């Protein structure tokens, strides 16, 4: 069950004036960004990597149910959870916004 905006539809800030987007940002509304969700990471030697075959399991550094990292243009911006969309696709829901180290 997905709660909130339909994740299969791209959010268009121009369609949501009640949110109060600053008019000065209109120039960047149409810029594309890459959103990535990282389930976890693993480190291994090349010889271990070459031994992997179909059905091999790579253990990640996260536990089941632990938040995933959400990146925008390779910058960590949030943590969240994996959700199912339309019973066939995966989506993400943000549960925590990560504060930027830049001031």
Number of C-alpha atoms within 10 A of each C-alpha: 8 13 8 7 9 10 17 11 7 8 11 9 14 13 8 10 9 8 9 9 13 8 8 7 8 11 8 8 11 9 6 8 9 9 13 15 18 13 18 14 10 9 11 8 7 8 8 9 11 8 8 11 8 5 6 8 8 12 11 12 10 13 11 7 8 13 19 21 21 25 16 13 12 11 13 18 17 20 20 19 18 16 16 14 15 12 8 7 9 12 15 19 18 15 12 14 12 12 10 10 5 4 4
